[in-house]
């Protein structure tokens, strides 16, 4: 009986331990929330969010694969009211993580049309470099009933 109780206690502690977020998962989740809060406040993306090696991305507009560089022009907005939801992070290693989440709301990028029904699934690969987490790859795809971005290419 004593052995059975010990075995059950070990199994329960294993289940509880696997449910707890790792430090990497917490950092990446907080980064997504902080970057979004920055855009809400400043009506532009933070600079240097992209890896020094760049980022390969499929956008929710349905366009072709895009290659972004760390020094790319920062997107600016006339309106920005997007909110990430249900963020899940998978730690691949101490320096690599994958984030999956939804983002919804409305926004209007400068010199572009208003997107009043933005509802998209996001998958981003983050790498730790230069003292922080940077985006190395991303895939954005609109949900049924939602709308993706209007941009299909990077302006040079």
GROMACS elastic network, one bead per residue, 0.5 to 0.9 nm:
[ bonds ]
;  ai    aj funct       b0    kb
    1     4     6  0.50729   500
    1     5     6  0.63764   500
    1     6     6  0.87235   500
    2     5     6  0.52447   500
    2     6     6  0.63004   500
    2     7     6  0.86714   500
    3     6     6  0.50726   500
    3     7     6  0.60775   500
    3     8     6  0.86067   500
    4     7     6  0.50559   500
    4     8     6  0.61688   500
    4     9     6  0.85794   500
    5     8     6  0.51316   500
    5     9     6  0.61330   500
    5    10     6  0.86422   500
    6     9     6  0.50743   500
    6    10     6  0.62119   500
    6    11     6  0.86725   500
    7    10     6  0.51519   500
    7    11     6  0.62156   500
    7    12     6  0.86306   500
    8    11     6  0.51047   500
    8    12     6  0.60890   500
    8    13     6  0.85470   500
    9    12     6  0.51662   500
    9    13     6  0.61193   500
    9    14     6  0.85885   500
   10    13     6  0.51768   500
   10    14     6  0.62024   500
   10    15     6  0.87640   500
   11    14     6  0.50870   500
   11    15     6  0.63519   500
   11    16     6  0.87815   500
   12    15     6  0.51101   500
   12    16     6  0.62492   500
   12    17     6  0.85356   500
   13    16     6  0.50957   500
   13    17     6  0.59806   500
   13    18     6  0.86212   500
   14    17     6  0.50608   500
   14    18     6  0.62136   500
   14    19     6  0.87445   500
   15    18     6  0.53352   500
   15    19     6  0.64677   500
   16    19     6  0.52900   500
   16    20     6  0.66607   500
   17    20     6  0.54728   500
   17    21     6  0.86705   500
   18    21     6  0.78776   500
   21    24     6  0.80262   500
   21    25     6  0.58604   500
   21    26     6  0.63470   500
   21    89     6  0.86754   500
   22    25     6  0.51507   500
   22    26     6  0.63248   500
   22    27     6  0.86875   500
   22    91     6  0.76810   500
   23    26     6  0.51263   500
   23    27     6  0.61459   500
   23    28     6  0.87172   500
   24    27     6  0.50962   500
   24    28     6  0.62046   500
   24    29     6  0.85157   500
   24    89     6  0.84157   500
   24    90     6  0.86178   500
   24    91     6  0.63722   500
   24    93     6  0.85416   500
   24    94     6  0.67653   500
   24    95     6  0.81744   500
   24    96     6  0.85078   500
   24    97     6  0.74201   500
   25    28     6  0.53831   500
   25    29     6  0.60873   500
   25    30     6  0.85139   500
   25    88     6  0.80197   500
   25    89     6  0.52648   500
   25    90     6  0.65787   500
   25    91     6  0.61496   500
   25    97     6  0.74610   500
   25    98     6  0.88762   500
   25    99     6  0.85172   500
   26    29     6  0.52223   500
   26    30     6  0.60422   500
   26    31     6  0.85056   500
   26    89     6  0.80803   500
   27    30     6  0.51897   500
   27    31     6  0.60770   500
   27    32     6  0.87881   500
   27   133     6  0.83442   500
   28    32     6  0.63438   500
   28    33     6  0.87541   500
   28    89     6  0.71213   500
   28    97     6  0.75533   500
   28    98     6  0.86188   500
   28    99     6  0.75016   500
   28   126     6  0.77832   500
   28   133     6  0.70847   500
   29    32     6  0.53018   500
   29    33     6  0.64799   500
   29    34     6  0.86990   500
   29    87     6  0.66180   500
   29    88     6  0.74976   500
   29    89     6  0.67566   500
   29    99     6  0.76049   500
   30    33     6  0.50669   500
   30    34     6  0.59413   500
   30    35     6  0.84421   500
   31    34     6  0.50064   500
   31    35     6  0.59113   500
   31    36     6  0.84096   500
   31   133     6  0.77411   500
   32    35     6  0.52723   500
   32    36     6  0.62016   500
   32    37     6  0.86298   500
   32    84     6  0.77538   500
   32    87     6  0.85880   500
   32    99     6  0.88702   500
   33    36     6  0.51970   500
   33    37     6  0.61478   500
   33    38     6  0.86657   500
   33    83     6  0.84332   500
   33    84     6  0.71704   500
   34    38     6  0.61566   500
   34    39     6  0.87262   500
   35    38     6  0.50603   500
   35    39     6  0.64074   500
   35    40     6  0.87506   500
   35    45     6  0.73237   500
   35    46     6  0.66891   500
   35    49     6  0.87764   500
   36    39     6  0.50962   500
   36    40     6  0.62040   500
   36    41     6  0.86863   500
   36    45     6  0.80049   500
   36    82     6  0.75774   500
   36    83     6  0.71430   500
   36    84     6  0.76433   500
   37    40     6  0.50158   500
   37    41     6  0.62283   500
   37    42     6  0.85443   500
   37    83     6  0.87614   500
   38    41     6  0.52294   500
   38    42     6  0.58783   500
   38    43     6  0.77742   500
   38    44     6  0.76101   500
   38    45     6  0.71016   500
   38    46     6  0.69522   500
   39    42     6  0.52041   500
   39    45     6  0.52353   500
   39    46     6  0.71621   500
   39    76     6  0.86473   500
   39    77     6  0.85040   500
   39    80     6  0.70354   500
   39    81     6  0.87056   500
   39    82     6  0.88419   500
   40    43     6  0.57305   500
   40    44     6  0.78163   500
   40    45     6  0.89937   500
   40    79     6  0.86080   500
   40    80     6  0.57937   500
   40    81     6  0.63660   500
   40    82     6  0.76622   500
   41    44     6  0.82695   500
   41    80     6  0.87220   500
   42    45     6  0.78601   500
   42    46     6  0.89041   500
   42    76     6  0.86985   500
   42    77     6  0.87726   500
   43    75     6  0.86500   500
   43    76     6  0.58992   500
   43    77     6  0.50396   500
   43    78     6  0.67858   500
   43    79     6  0.68297   500
   43    80     6  0.61392   500
   43   109     6  0.89778   500
   44    47     6  0.89105   500
   44    74     6  0.68554   500
   44    75     6  0.55951   500
   44    77     6  0.57359   500
   44    78     6  0.89092   500
   44    80     6  0.83442   500
   44   109     6  0.88510   500
   45    49     6  0.83520   500
   45    74     6  0.58721   500
   45    75     6  0.56580   500
   45    76     6  0.66642   500
   45    77     6  0.86431   500
   46    49     6  0.64028   500
   46    74     6  0.70740   500
   46    75     6  0.86005   500
   47    50     6  0.82062   500
   47    70     6  0.81139   500
   47    71     6  0.78931   500
   47    72     6  0.85200   500
   47    73     6  0.83069   500
   47    74     6  0.61157   500
   48    51     6  0.75576   500
   48    52     6  0.84272   500
   48    69     6  0.89688   500
   48    70     6  0.54367   500
   48    71     6  0.66369   500
   48    72     6  0.83131   500
   48    74     6  0.85943   500
   48   134     6  0.78027   500
   49    70     6  0.69395   500
   49   133     6  0.78521   500
   49   134     6  0.52872   500
   49   135     6  0.61808   500
   50    53     6  0.80462   500
   50    54     6  0.59652   500
   50    55     6  0.62846   500
   50    68     6  0.74803   500
   50    69     6  0.66001   500
   50    71     6  0.81189   500
   50    72     6  0.86533   500
   50   126     6  0.89408   500
   50   133     6  0.87961   500
   50   134     6  0.51069   500
   50   136     6  0.64389   500
   50   137     6  0.88301   500
   51    55     6  0.64497   500
   51    69     6  0.75630   500
   51    70     6  0.59136   500
   51   126     6  0.81870   500
   51   127     6  0.72156   500
   51   128     6  0.85671   500
   51   129     6  0.74836   500
   51   130     6  0.88578   500
   51   133     6  0.81958   500
   51   135     6  0.54219   500
   51   136     6  0.53785   500
   51   137     6  0.88958   500
   52    55     6  0.85905   500
   52    69     6  0.72799   500
   52    70     6  0.55817   500
   52    71     6  0.85907   500
   52   129     6  0.81057   500
   52   130     6  0.84953   500
   52   134     6  0.81772   500
   52   136     6  0.85493   500
   53    69     6  0.73036   500
   53    70     6  0.75608   500
   53   136     6  0.73605   500
   54    67     6  0.68496   500
   54    68     6  0.54642   500
   54    70     6  0.57723   500
   54   135     6  0.78992   500
   54   136     6  0.61246   500
   54   137     6  0.81413   500
   55    66     6  0.80940   500
   55    67     6  0.57548   500
   55    68     6  0.51055   500
   55    69     6  0.65377   500
   55    70     6  0.80875   500
   55   125     6  0.89448   500
   55   135     6  0.62838   500
   55   138     6  0.72973   500
   56    65     6  0.67809   500
   56    66     6  0.57144   500
   56    68     6  0.64018   500
   56   136     6  0.67269   500
   56   138     6  0.64773   500
   56   139     6  0.85741   500
   57    64     6  0.87010   500
   57    65     6  0.57009   500
   57    66     6  0.51148   500
   57    67     6  0.63953   500
   57    68     6  0.75505   500
   57   124     6  0.88268   500
   57   136     6  0.86117   500
   57   137     6  0.55531   500
   57   139     6  0.55862   500
   57   140     6  0.78447   500
   58    61     6  0.84042   500
   58    62     6  0.73569   500
   58    63     6  0.70612   500
   58    64     6  0.66118   500
   58    65     6  0.50357   500
   58    66     6  0.62813   500
   58   137     6  0.86064   500
   58   138     6  0.63959   500
   58   140     6  0.60217   500
   58   141     6  0.79936   500
   59    62     6  0.60706   500
   59    63     6  0.64516   500
   59    64     6  0.78827   500
   59    65     6  0.76563   500
   59    66     6  0.77916   500
   59   138     6  0.79942   500
   59   139     6  0.61674   500
   59   141     6  0.67580   500
   59   148     6  0.78397   500
   59   149     6  0.72178   500
   59   151     6  0.82247   500
   59   152     6  0.73786   500
   60    63     6  0.76314   500
   60   120     6  0.70319   500
   60   121     6  0.84962   500
   60   122     6  0.89549   500
   60   139     6  0.76669   500
   60   142     6  0.55648   500
   60   147     6  0.79160   500
   60   149     6  0.55130   500
   60   150     6  0.82560   500
   60   151     6  0.87665   500
   60   152     6  0.87328   500
   61   140     6  0.84018   500
   61   141     6  0.77747   500
   61   142     6  0.79943   500
   61   147     6  0.82126   500
   61   148     6  0.50932   500
   61   150     6  0.56593   500
   61   151     6  0.63513   500
   61   152     6  0.60042   500
   62   140     6  0.88468   500
   62   141     6  0.76695   500
   62   142     6  0.88417   500
   62   148     6  0.79770   500
   62   149     6  0.85288   500
   62   152     6  0.73275   500
   63    66     6  0.82712   500
   63   151     6  0.82162   500
   63   152     6  0.50258   500
   63   153     6  0.73867   500
   64   152     6  0.73738   500
   64   153     6  0.79764   500
   65   153     6  0.89403   500
   66   152     6  0.86448   500
   66   153     6  0.70073   500
   66   154     6  0.74611   500
   67   154     6  0.84630   500
   68    71     6  0.85232   500
   68    72     6  0.66719   500
   68   154     6  0.79319   500
   69    72     6  0.52817   500
   70    73     6  0.88282   500
   71    74     6  0.83561   500
   72    75     6  0.89530   500
   72   154     6  0.89695   500
   72   156     6  0.85635   500
   73   155     6  0.85315   500
   73   156     6  0.83670   500
   75   109     6  0.71594   500
   75   110     6  0.79289   500
   76    79     6  0.89893   500
   76   108     6  0.88317   500
   76   109     6  0.59433   500
   76   110     6  0.57665   500
   77    80     6  0.61811   500
   77   107     6  0.72034   500
   77   108     6  0.56296   500
   77   111     6  0.86022   500
   77   112     6  0.89691   500
   78   107     6  0.75956   500
   78   108     6  0.54880   500
   78   109     6  0.58714   500
   78   110     6  0.54629   500
   78   111     6  0.84524   500
   78   114     6  0.88877   500
   79   106     6  0.76166   500
   79   109     6  0.69890   500
   79   110     6  0.83962   500
   79   114     6  0.80888   500
   80   105     6  0.82884   500
   80   106     6  0.64194   500
   80   108     6  0.64459   500
   80   109     6  0.79682   500
   81   104     6  0.82960   500
   81   105     6  0.56090   500
   81   106     6  0.52738   500
   81   107     6  0.57408   500
   82   103     6  0.64172   500
   82   104     6  0.53545   500
   82   106     6  0.58155   500
   82   107     6  0.67521   500
   82   118     6  0.79431   500
   83   102     6  0.82308   500
   83   103     6  0.53596   500
   83   104     6  0.55000   500
   83   105     6  0.63330   500
   84    87     6  0.70834   500
   84   101     6  0.66112   500
   84   102     6  0.55808   500
   84   104     6  0.66308   500
   85   101     6  0.59229   500
   85   102     6  0.51430   500
   85   103     6  0.59530   500
   85   104     6  0.78842   500
   86   100     6  0.80977   500
   86   101     6  0.54555   500
   86   102     6  0.64375   500
   86   103     6  0.88640   500
   87    99     6  0.68840   500
   87   100     6  0.58620   500
   87   102     6  0.72095   500
   88    98     6  0.83437   500
   88    99     6  0.57229   500
   88   100     6  0.52558   500
   88   101     6  0.62311   500
   89    97     6  0.67228   500
   89    98     6  0.56014   500
   89   100     6  0.63232   500
   89   101     6  0.86236   500
   90    96     6  0.88494   500
   90    97     6  0.55819   500
   90    98     6  0.51176   500
   90    99     6  0.63685   500
   90   100     6  0.83713   500
   91    94     6  0.72064   500
   91    95     6  0.84465   500
   91    96     6  0.64775   500
   91    98     6  0.65769   500
   91    99     6  0.87738   500
   92    95     6  0.77549   500
   92    96     6  0.53554   500
   92    97     6  0.51778   500
   92    98     6  0.72341   500
   93    96     6  0.50320   500
   93    97     6  0.67753   500
   94    97     6  0.79577   500
   94   127     6  0.89876   500
   94   128     6  0.80333   500
   95   126     6  0.80421   500
   95   127     6  0.54397   500
   95   129     6  0.77862   500
   95   133     6  0.82268   500
   96   125     6  0.72534   500
   96   126     6  0.56712   500
   96   128     6  0.64229   500
   96   133     6  0.85676   500
   97   124     6  0.83309   500
   97   125     6  0.58718   500
   97   126     6  0.51911   500
   97   127     6  0.66059   500
   97   128     6  0.86684   500
   98   123     6  0.69667   500
   98   124     6  0.56468   500
   98   126     6  0.61055   500
   98   127     6  0.89385   500
   99   122     6  0.77322   500
   99   123     6  0.55886   500
   99   124     6  0.51936   500
   99   125     6  0.64590   500
   99   126     6  0.76676   500
  100   121     6  0.74792   500
  100   122     6  0.55341   500
  100   124     6  0.66377   500
  101   120     6  0.85681   500
  101   121     6  0.59756   500
  101   122     6  0.52709   500
  101   123     6  0.67474   500
  101   124     6  0.89304   500
  102   119     6  0.72188   500
  102   120     6  0.56641   500
  102   122     6  0.58154   500
  102   123     6  0.88655   500
  102   143     6  0.89186   500
  103   118     6  0.76139   500
  103   119     6  0.58856   500
  103   120     6  0.54695   500
  103   121     6  0.65614   500
  103   122     6  0.72552   500
  104   117     6  0.74455   500
  104   118     6  0.52501   500
  104   120     6  0.64365   500
  104   121     6  0.89381   500
  104   146     6  0.84594   500
  105   115     6  0.85109   500
  105   116     6  0.69184   500
  105   117     6  0.61354   500
  105   118     6  0.53401   500
  105   119     6  0.67084   500
  106   114     6  0.75317   500
  106   115     6  0.54887   500
  106   117     6  0.57398   500
  106   118     6  0.55359   500
  106   119     6  0.85993   500
  107   113     6  0.89036   500
  107   114     6  0.61203   500
  107   115     6  0.54103   500
  107   116     6  0.65528   500
  107   117     6  0.86053   500
  107   118     6  0.76024   500
  108   111     6  0.82740   500
  108   112     6  0.63914   500
  108   113     6  0.60306   500
  108   115     6  0.58730   500
  108   116     6  0.81940   500
  109   112     6  0.53707   500
  109   113     6  0.71938   500
  109   114     6  0.74169   500
  109   115     6  0.86232   500
  110   113     6  0.82499   500
  112   115     6  0.89650   500
  112   150     6  0.78795   500
  112   151     6  0.84016   500
  113   150     6  0.76693   500
  115   118     6  0.60489   500
  115   147     6  0.75244   500
  115   148     6  0.81278   500
  115   149     6  0.73459   500
  115   150     6  0.78577   500
  116   147     6  0.83032   500
  117   145     6  0.84123   500
  117   146     6  0.57436   500
  117   147     6  0.56638   500
  117   148     6  0.83105   500
  118   142     6  0.77694   500
  118   143     6  0.89198   500
  118   146     6  0.56531   500
  118   148     6  0.58127   500
  118   149     6  0.74749   500
  119   141     6  0.86396   500
  119   142     6  0.58345   500
  119   143     6  0.58600   500
  119   144     6  0.83283   500
  119   145     6  0.78153   500
  119   147     6  0.57035   500
  119   148     6  0.67490   500
  120   140     6  0.63817   500
  120   141     6  0.53947   500
  120   143     6  0.53273   500
  120   144     6  0.88856   500
  120   146     6  0.68738   500
  120   147     6  0.71878   500
  120   148     6  0.63847   500
  121   139     6  0.80972   500
  121   140     6  0.56986   500
  121   141     6  0.52352   500
  121   142     6  0.60588   500
  121   143     6  0.65151   500
  122   138     6  0.72384   500
  122   139     6  0.58874   500
  122   141     6  0.66750   500
  122   142     6  0.88003   500
  123   137     6  0.82742   500
  123   138     6  0.55192   500
  123   139     6  0.52088   500
  123   140     6  0.65510   500
  123   141     6  0.88895   500
  124   135     6  0.67080   500
  124   136     6  0.75141   500
  124   137     6  0.56958   500
  124   139     6  0.65163   500
  124   140     6  0.85081   500
  125   134     6  0.83536   500
  125   135     6  0.58892   500
  125   136     6  0.54907   500
  125   137     6  0.50579   500
  125   138     6  0.62111   500
  126   133     6  0.59321   500
  126   134     6  0.52892   500
  126   136     6  0.56077   500
  126   137     6  0.73664   500
  126   138     6  0.89907   500
  127   132     6  0.81730   500
  127   133     6  0.54695   500
  127   134     6  0.53647   500
  127   135     6  0.64929   500
  127   136     6  0.64326   500
  128   131     6  0.69110   500
  128   132     6  0.53716   500
  128   134     6  0.61913   500
  128   135     6  0.89623   500
  129   132     6  0.55409   500
  129   133     6  0.62882   500
  129   134     6  0.68701   500
  130   133     6  0.80815   500
  130   134     6  0.85856   500
  135   138     6  0.74396   500
  140   148     6  0.80792   500
  141   147     6  0.89705   500
  141   148     6  0.68956   500
  142   145     6  0.81897   500
  142   146     6  0.58521   500
  142   147     6  0.56595   500
  142   148     6  0.50631   500
  142   149     6  0.85889   500
  143   146     6  0.51717   500
  143   147     6  0.72430   500
  143   148     6  0.82732   500
  144   147     6  0.80641   500
  147   150     6  0.88056   500
  148   151     6  0.89732   500
  149   152     6  0.78772   500
  151   154     6  0.78333   500
